[in-house]
Amino acid sequence: MAKVLVALRHHWKKSTFGACLLGWGGHWLYGKHCDNLLRRAACQEAQAFGNQLIPATMPLKKATVFLNPAACKGKAGNLFEKNAAPILHLSGLDVTVVKTDYEGQAKQLLELLENTDLIIIAGGDGTVQELHANVNLLSLCVQAAFSKIPIGFIPLGKTCTLSHTLYPESTNQVQHITNATLAILKGETVPLDVLQIKGEKEQPVFAVSGLRWGSYRDAGVKVSKYWYLGPLKTKAAHFFGTFKEWPQKHQAALMYLGPTERPPEEPEGKASRPPLCVRLYRRLRSYWSSPKEFPQEVAPEDWEELKLSTIELSIATRNRQFDLTRTEDFMDICIEAESVSKGQFVHTGSQKMRDPHMCPEGSQRIQASRCILQLPEGTAGSFGIDNEEYEAMPVEVKLLPRKLRFFCDSRIREQMLQGALQ
């Protein structure tokens, strides 16, 4: 023992390095062990769903998984196979996995959606906005034929804004993925608003979070370039962003309509179609009945117009602050003041990396159901639509209230119900 202590003393540098390496290895192995325990517990819970008896005449529920293997720097495929796939298969679902990494998928996507009971999107924010062969996955879901199909989201990407709305925060990636997959099996759903964003191109883009245009977004996309600065990379990206012309102004013209009254919830079941004789009688009666009075002219829409000069403009849904008792449908438009100091820019930019659609104090807030954003000719830059980059251009943004139903964690739904009761 004395010889060992003497050796450690004489070679203290190697001993210190070895101790650090041993401690790191032990911590890594313990983390892997904890992840395996989480996977085992989730699989056991999923097995309970798979052991439930169903009538022989009832077919298995079909689930179509749209997996983006390129998400999370190419690790999404492995994350799905290790953490989510076993849970789905043990639950008794008839699972079909479609990898969104090749062209010519338009026909296949339509055929799969026509014969599925639920849709699962596995990836990040980019997977929701995935475009292949001119097919937008979210656009297909919004279509009337598929809008009633519930959608599950398994967060596998680097940025998963949607997961913050549907699931509780978790620092453990394995736990976050398994909890999201189990939430799909439990069947709790919540209706989410969708934004339809249409520009000069014919194909509209759909978003569940919102649109951002401005200096904070431009600085945020450059954070990854300063990876070598570690925890200081976010502040560095915004600090170097202040080296441009200051103050940074984004000028545009905004036209908008106010909130609309929320209609009552539609019944889930469709009313049975009346017999043929009843339908013929109704048509004949309407044909021979006295002509009705001409309807009154519809009042023109009351558009509000605003000239703006801002450091950043954001148009966001209310999905993060969902209120089941709300009587009006609207989206939030935040026009931030252009007169901010460089220190405030760095501080607020760091906050916006955690909450992209945060509206700082002193900003102008507008509630609208529809808006038109007109940009001056020659405007450069890009929009951020659900964390995906699109060329900045004049756009019309329309709110589609409660358009899609997403699976969510039961705790999130309970929080919404408690908030509604209060």
PAGU-948541 format. One line per field, with one value per residue (C-alpha): residue number from 1; y, z, x. Coordinates in steps of 0.25 Angstrom, whole numbers, plus 5000, padded with zeros to 4 digits. Last residue first. Layout:
k <- NUM ...;
Y <- Y ...;
Z <- Z ...;
X <- X ...;
***
This chain:
k <- 422 421 420 419 418 417 416 415 414 413 412 411 410 409 408 407 406 405 404 403 402 401 400 399 398 397 396 395 394 393 392 391 390 389 388 387 386 385 384 383 382 381 380 379 378 377 376 375 374 373 372 371 370 369 368 367 366 365 364 363 362 361 360 359 358 357 356 355 354 353 352 351 350 349 348 347 346 345 344 343 342 341 340 339 338 337 336 335 334 333 332 331 330 329 328 327 326 325 324 323 322 321 320 319 318 317 316 315 314 313 312 311 310 309 308 307 306 305 304 303 302 301 300 299 298 297 296 295 294 293 292 291 290 289 288 287 286 285 284 283 282 281 280 279 278 277 276 275 274 273 272 271 270 269 268 267 266 265 264 263 262 261 260 259 258 257 256 255 254 253 252 251 250 249 248 247 246 245 244 243 242 241 240 239 238 237 236 235 234 233 232 231 230 229 228 227 226 225 224 223 222 221 220 219 218 217 216 215 214 213 212 211 210 209 208 207 206 205 204 203 202 201 200 199 198 197 196 195 194 193 192 191 190 189 188 187 186 185 184 183 182 181 180 179 178 177 176 175 174 173 172 171 170 169 168 167 166 165 164 163 162 161 160 159 158 157 156 155 154 153 152 151 150 149 148 147 146 145 144 143 142 141 140 139 138 137 136 135 134 133 132 131 130 129 128 127 126 125 124 123 122 121 120 119 118 117 116 115 114 113 112 111 110 109 108 107 106 105 104 103 102 101 100 99 98 97 96 95 94 93 92 91 90 89 88 87 86 85 84 83 82 81 80 79 78 77 76 75 74 73 72 71 70 69 68 67 66 65 64 63 62 61 60 59 58 57 56 55 54 53 52 51 50 49 48 47 46 45 44 43 42 41 40 39 38 37 36 35 34 33 32 31 30 29 28 27 26 25 24 23 22 21 20 19 18 17 16 15 14 13 12 11 10 9 8 7 6 5 4 3 2 1;
Y <- 5116 5105 5108 5108 5095 5089 5094 5088 5075 5074 5077 5066 5056 5058 5061 5055 5066 5069 5079 5091 5097 5111 5112 5126 5133 5140 5147 5149 5159 5153 5148 5135 5123 5118 5107 5109 5108 5119 5127 5138 5142 5154 5164 5174 5179 5185 5189 5178 5176 5167 5163 5159 5149 5146 5157 5161 5172 5174 5186 5184 5191 5178 5167 5158 5143 5136 5129 5124 5118 5125 5137 5139 5139 5150 5158 5159 5162 5172 5179 5181 5187 5197 5196 5206 5197 5194 5180 5177 5165 5159 5149 5140 5140 5132 5137 5131 5125 5114 5104 5113 5110 5118 5111 5108 5123 5124 5133 5145 5151 5164 5168 5181 5189 5200 5199 5205 5200 5197 5192 5184 5184 5174 5179 5178 5167 5172 5167 5154 5155 5151 5136 5131 5124 5109 5100 5097 5096 5086 5078 5078 5074 5063 5057 5056 5050 5039 5036 5033 5043 5043 5039 5051 5050 5047 5056 5067 5081 5090 5103 5114 5124 5138 5145 5153 5166 5167 5172 5180 5182 5191 5188 5193 5185 5194 5191 5202 5200 5196 5183 5180 5177 5163 5160 5162 5153 5142 5143 5143 5130 5124 5127 5113 5106 5116 5106 5105 5119 5115 5109 5122 5127 5124 5132 5145 5146 5142 5153 5163 5161 5153 5142 5133 5124 5111 5102 5106 5103 5108 5111 5106 5116 5125 5140 5137 5129 5126 5117 5117 5105 5105 5093 5083 5075 5060 5049 5035 5028 5021 5035 5039 5027 5032 5046 5040 5031 5042 5052 5040 5037 5052 5054 5069 5068 5079 5074 5070 5076 5091 5089 5078 5087 5095 5083 5088 5078 5067 5054 5059 5049 5056 5049 5053 5050 5048 5058 5067 5056 5058 5073 5076 5081 5067 5068 5082 5078 5068 5078 5071 5078 5065 5066 5077 5074 5085 5076 5069 5082 5085 5072 5057 5046 5050 5040 5039 5032 5023 5020 5016 5029 5035 5023 5025 5040 5038 5028 5037 5049 5041 5043 5048 5042 5045 5045 5031 5024 5015 5006 5002 4992 4996 4985 4994 4985 4991 5005 5004 4996 5007 5019 5018 5010 5010 5025 5029 5022 5028 5042 5042 5048 5062 5062 5060 5053 5040 5048 5038 5039 5028 5023 5016 5006 5001 4986 4981 4978 4965 4957 4966 4973 4968 4977 4971 4981 4993 4986 4984 4999 5001 4990 4996 5010 5003 4996 5009 5017 5006 5006 5021 5019 5009 5018 5030 5021 5016 5031 5035 5023 5027 5042 5037 5028 5039 5049 5039 5035 5050 5052 5040 5043 5057 5052 5042 5043 5044 5032 5024 5027 5023 5010 5007 5009 5000;
Z <- 4950 4943 4930 4937 4943 4930 4923 4935 4933 4919 4921 4932 4922 4912 4899 4886 4875 4869 4857 4852 4866 4859 4845 4846 4833 4830 4816 4812 4805 4804 4813 4808 4817 4829 4838 4853 4852 4841 4842 4832 4824 4820 4809 4806 4791 4790 4803 4811 4812 4823 4822 4834 4839 4852 4860 4874 4874 4884 4883 4891 4903 4911 4903 4895 4895 4882 4882 4897 4901 4890 4892 4906 4901 4890 4901 4909 4896 4891 4904 4905 4891 4895 4890 4881 4871 4880 4877 4869 4875 4867 4875 4868 4870 4873 4882 4894 4901 4911 4907 4908 4901 4905 4897 4886 4885 4871 4867 4858 4862 4858 4861 4862 4858 4849 4846 4838 4842 4835 4841 4832 4835 4826 4817 4822 4815 4807 4812 4806 4795 4801 4799 4787 4791 4792 4780 4780 4795 4796 4784 4790 4804 4798 4790 4803 4811 4800 4799 4814 4823 4825 4839 4847 4848 4861 4867 4870 4866 4877 4878 4869 4874 4871 4862 4866 4859 4844 4840 4831 4833 4826 4827 4833 4839 4847 4853 4862 4859 4846 4848 4860 4869 4863 4869 4883 4879 4874 4886 4896 4890 4889 4904 4909 4900 4892 4882 4877 4872 4858 4865 4870 4856 4854 4867 4862 4850 4859 4868 4857 4851 4845 4853 4848 4857 4866 4858 4844 4830 4817 4805 4791 4780 4782 4785 4800 4807 4822 4828 4843 4851 4864 4873 4878 4890 4891 4902 4895 4905 4894 4889 4903 4904 4892 4898 4911 4904 4896 4908 4917 4907 4905 4920 4923 4923 4921 4921 4908 4897 4896 4899 4889 4878 4879 4876 4872 4871 4866 4873 4879 4876 4872 4871 4862 4862 4849 4848 4839 4828 4818 4821 4818 4830 4831 4816 4819 4831 4822 4811 4798 4787 4784 4798 4808 4823 4831 4842 4840 4842 4856 4860 4857 4859 4853 4857 4850 4855 4849 4836 4822 4815 4821 4815 4801 4801 4806 4796 4784 4789 4792 4780 4786 4797 4812 4819 4825 4826 4837 4837 4851 4854 4868 4879 4890 4889 4875 4879 4891 4884 4873 4883 4890 4883 4869 4870 4875 4865 4854 4860 4861 4847 4853 4862 4850 4837 4840 4838 4842 4838 4846 4841 4852 4849 4860 4859 4853 4861 4857 4867 4878 4886 4899 4905 4906 4896 4905 4917 4909 4907 4922 4922 4911 4918 4930 4922 4914 4927 4934 4921 4922 4937 4933 4922 4932 4942 4931 4927 4942 4944 4931 4936 4949 4943 4934 4945 4954 4942 4939 4954 4955 4942 4948 4962 4957 4969 4979 4972 4973 4987 4990 4983 4990 5003 5000;
X <- 4761 4753 4760 4774 4770 4766 4779 4788 4780 4783 4798 4798 4792 4803 4799 4794 4791 4778 4779 4771 4767 4767 4772 4779 4782 4796 4797 4812 4821 4835 4846 4852 4849 4857 4851 4850 4835 4835 4847 4847 4859 4867 4867 4856 4858 4844 4838 4831 4816 4810 4796 4788 4777 4771 4778 4782 4792 4804 4813 4826 4830 4832 4838 4829 4834 4832 4846 4845 4859 4867 4858 4864 4878 4874 4868 4881 4889 4880 4878 4893 4893 4883 4869 4861 4854 4842 4837 4824 4818 4806 4798 4788 4773 4761 4751 4742 4754 4750 4760 4771 4784 4796 4807 4797 4793 4799 4810 4813 4827 4833 4847 4856 4844 4839 4824 4813 4799 4786 4773 4764 4749 4744 4733 4718 4711 4699 4686 4681 4670 4657 4653 4645 4632 4634 4633 4648 4650 4639 4644 4658 4652 4644 4655 4664 4653 4651 4666 4667 4674 4689 4693 4700 4715 4721 4732 4722 4728 4732 4725 4729 4740 4737 4747 4759 4763 4767 4781 4789 4803 4813 4828 4841 4852 4862 4875 4880 4891 4898 4904 4914 4902 4901 4915 4909 4897 4905 4915 4903 4898 4912 4916 4912 4923 4931 4935 4921 4922 4916 4904 4899 4898 4883 4880 4886 4877 4865 4868 4870 4856 4846 4839 4827 4819 4817 4808 4812 4807 4813 4805 4808 4805 4817 4816 4814 4804 4805 4794 4796 4791 4783 4784 4773 4778 4779 4780 4781 4789 4797 4802 4806 4815 4823 4825 4829 4839 4845 4846 4852 4862 4866 4868 4866 4851 4841 4826 4820 4811 4814 4829 4829 4825 4838 4846 4860 4871 4862 4857 4844 4833 4820 4806 4795 4780 4773 4762 4770 4772 4761 4760 4775 4783 4790 4795 4800 4807 4815 4818 4819 4826 4834 4840 4837 4838 4832 4828 4842 4849 4843 4850 4848 4837 4824 4813 4800 4788 4777 4783 4778 4776 4789 4797 4792 4794 4809 4812 4807 4815 4828 4836 4848 4856 4859 4845 4846 4833 4830 4818 4813 4801 4799 4800 4806 4819 4822 4820 4829 4840 4840 4842 4855 4865 4860 4855 4869 4876 4868 4869 4885 4887 4891 4879 4869 4875 4867 4854 4843 4829 4821 4808 4800 4789 4780 4778 4765 4752 4745 4753 4749 4760 4768 4778 4792 4798 4793 4800 4812 4814 4816 4826 4833 4833 4839 4850 4854 4855 4864 4873 4874 4878 4889 4894 4896 4903 4913 4915 4917 4927 4935 4936 4941 4951 4956 4957 4965 4974 4977 4980 4989 4997 4999 5003 5013 5023 5011 5004 5016 5018 5004 5005 5018 5011 5000;
***
